[in-house]
Amino acid sequence: IVHRLPSQSPLLFAAKKQKNLSFETIAQALGREEVAVAALFYGQAKASEEDVKNLAKILDLPEDKLMETEMTGWPDRGRQMEMPPKEPLVYRLFEIVQNYGYAYKAVMNEKFGDGIMSAITFSTKVEREDDEKGTWCKITLRGKWLPYSRF
């Protein structure tokens, strides 16, 4: 994946590691969700100028150096990953859609009608839950419902 990352990624990841910061900590400082911040690091989201200024401050990076990168440009989304994914956790997410995709589709169509869930007007959140049975990962996907138009 390293050879497919944009120029800002090594700078951001090195600074994050050096300062021992989590995506959650950075997200709180930016007023964003942690998955959205991670997407900025991987070049899968467009940063605002305010995001760049705040990231530079949080990570002790020269703002002008970050502004010279592709961070505020148009992201080339989805090209970093081979299909099927090789990384085990990413593959597991792929496998969830592979196994339950049509079940999700059927239930969504019953609840909302003929349409799709937006991945543009969208938010996602990762949460940790602990109970007597162990540690659980909870992923919430929230997308606007987009009904297909008739023509």
Residue pairs with C-beta under 8 A, 6 or more apart in sequence:
1 80
1 81
1 87
4 79
4 80
5 42
5 43
5 80
6 43
6 69
6 70
6 71
6 76
7 69
7 70
8 41
8 43
8 66
8 69
8 70
8 71
9 41
9 42
9 43
11 61
11 65
11 66
11 69
12 40
12 41
12 55
12 59
12 61
13 41
15 59
15 60
15 61
16 26
16 41
16 59
19 58
19 59
19 60
21 58
21 59
22 34
23 34
23 35
23 37
23 38
23 41
24 34
26 34
26 37
26 55
26 58
26 59
27 33
27 34
27 36
27 37
29 54
29 58
30 37
30 51
30 54
30 55
30 58
32 51
33 123
33 124
33 125
34 126
35 124
35 125
35 126
36 45
36 123
39 45
40 47
40 51
40 55
40 71
42 80
43 70
43 71
43 75
43 76
43 80
44 75
44 77
44 78
44 80
45 75
46 71
46 72
46 73
46 74
46 75
47 55
47 71
47 72
48 72
49 67
49 72
51 71
52 63
52 66
52 67
52 71
52 72
53 63
55 61
55 66
56 62
56 63
56 65
56 66
57 63
81 90
83 94
84 91
84 94
85 91
85 93
85 94
97 104
108 115
108 117
108 145
109 115
112 145
112 147
113 147
114 147
114 148
115 145
115 146
115 147
115 148
116 145
116 146
116 148
117 141
117 143
117 144
117 145
117 146
118 143
118 144
118 145
118 146
119 143
121 143
121 144
122 141
122 142
122 143
122 144
123 142
123 143
124 139
124 140
124 141
124 142
125 139
125 140
125 142
126 137
126 138
126 139
126 140
127 137
127 138
127 139
127 140
128 135
128 136
128 137
128 138
129 135
129 136
129 137
129 138
130 136
